[in-house]
Amino acid sequence: MEKNISKKVFIVDDDPFILDMYVRKFTAAGFVLETATDGNGALEGVKKSQPDIVLLDIIMPQADGFEVLQKLKENAITKKIPVVLLTNLGQKGDIEKGLQLGAVDYIVKAHFTPSEVVEKIKNILKI
């Protein structure tokens, strides 16, 4: 298990259990973590922390993941930050919408273990 990756991952999920699980996995892999539990918190937090990548749930209070993704991609400060949608919505239309809005990947939570998600993020960040 390599440490000191020092890449910053921002995870947005309104489910405390799922959020905690991913925070533990990414921290164990050496990432620096920031989190939010709703769309508005995500927008503010990502602007402030300037992470290397964002993992974004879709079904959330205040603003859903599609809205957050669209706003991140429209903002000059955040538009270059890669966003991966990490959700339980696996419909083809949702996947297409997420990718059209600018997500670099779309991960259906039920199809991957948290460890596999960490590996996918390492591949995206080329580490």
C-alpha positions in Angstrom: 0.0 0.0 0.0 1.8 3.2 -1.2 1.5 6.3 0.9 2.1 10.0 0.2 0.3 10.2 -3.1 -0.8 13.7 -1.9 -3.4 14.0 -4.6 -6.5 15.7 -3.4 -9.8 14.0 -3.9 -13.1 15.7 -3.2 -16.0 13.3 -2.6 -19.6 14.4 -2.7 -22.2 12.0 -1.3 -25.2 12.5 0.9 -25.1 9.0 2.4 -22.8 9.2 5.5 -22.0 5.4 5.4 -20.9 5.5 1.8 -19.0 8.8 2.3 -17.2 7.3 5.3 -16.3 4.1 3.4 -14.8 6.0 0.5 -12.9 8.4 2.7 -11.4 5.5 4.5 -10.4 3.7 1.3 -8.8 6.8 -0.3 -7.1 7.9 2.9 -5.6 4.4 3.3 -4.3 4.7 -0.3 -2.5 7.9 0.6 -4.9 10.5 -0.9 -5.8 13.8 0.8 -9.6 14.0 1.2 -12.3 16.7 1.3 -16.0 16.0 1.3 -19.4 17.5 1.0 -22.9 16.0 1.5 -25.0 18.2 -0.8 -24.7 20.1 -4.1 -24.2 23.5 -2.7 -21.5 22.3 -0.3 -19.8 20.6 -3.3 -19.7 23.8 -5.4 -18.3 25.9 -2.6 -15.9 23.2 -1.4 -14.5 22.4 -4.9 -13.9 26.1 -5.6 -12.1 26.6 -2.3 -10.0 23.4 -2.2 -9.1 23.0 -5.9 -8.8 19.2 -5.8 -7.1 17.0 -8.4 -10.4 15.2 -9.0 -14.0 15.2 -7.8 -16.1 12.1 -7.2 -19.7 13.2 -7.4 -23.0 11.4 -6.5 -26.0 12.3 -8.6 -29.0 12.0 -6.2 -28.4 14.7 -3.5 -30.2 17.5 -1.7 -30.2 21.1 -2.9 -28.5 20.5 -6.3 -28.2 17.1 -7.9 -24.9 15.8 -9.4 -25.8 16.8 -12.9 -26.4 20.4 -11.8 -23.2 20.5 -9.8 -21.2 19.0 -12.7 -22.7 21.6 -15.2 -21.9 24.5 -12.8 -18.3 23.2 -12.2 -17.7 23.0 -16.0 -19.1 26.5 -16.6 -16.9 28.1 -13.9 -13.5 29.2 -15.0 -11.9 28.3 -11.6 -13.2 24.7 -11.6 -13.8 23.7 -15.3 -10.5 21.9 -15.7 -10.9 19.7 -12.6 -11.8 16.2 -13.7 -15.2 14.9 -12.4 -16.2 11.3 -12.0 -19.8 10.5 -11.4 -20.0 7.9 -8.7 -23.7 6.9 -8.4 -26.2 4.1 -8.3 -28.0 5.5 -11.4 -27.0 3.1 -14.1 -29.5 3.9 -16.9 -27.9 4.5 -20.3 -29.5 7.9 -20.5 -28.0 9.0 -17.2 -24.6 7.8 -18.2 -24.8 9.6 -21.6 -26.0 12.8 -19.9 -23.2 12.7 -17.3 -20.5 12.2 -20.0 -22.1 14.9 -22.2 -21.9 17.4 -19.3 -18.2 16.8 -19.0 -17.6 13.9 -16.6 -14.4 12.0 -17.4 -15.9 8.7 -16.2 -19.2 7.3 -14.8 -19.0 4.7 -12.1 -22.0 2.7 -10.9 -21.4 2.1 -7.2 -23.0 -1.4 -7.3 -20.6 -2.6 -10.1 -17.3 -1.7 -8.3 -15.8 -2.3 -4.9 -14.4 0.8 -3.2 -10.9 -0.6 -3.8 -11.6 -0.8 -7.5 -12.9 2.8 -7.5 -9.6 3.9 -5.9 -7.7 2.1 -8.7 -9.9 3.7 -11.4 -9.1 7.1 -9.9 -5.4 6.4 -9.8 -5.6 5.5 -13.5 -7.4 8.7 -14.3 -4.8 10.7 -12.4 -2.0 8.6 -13.9 -0.5 7.6 -10.6 
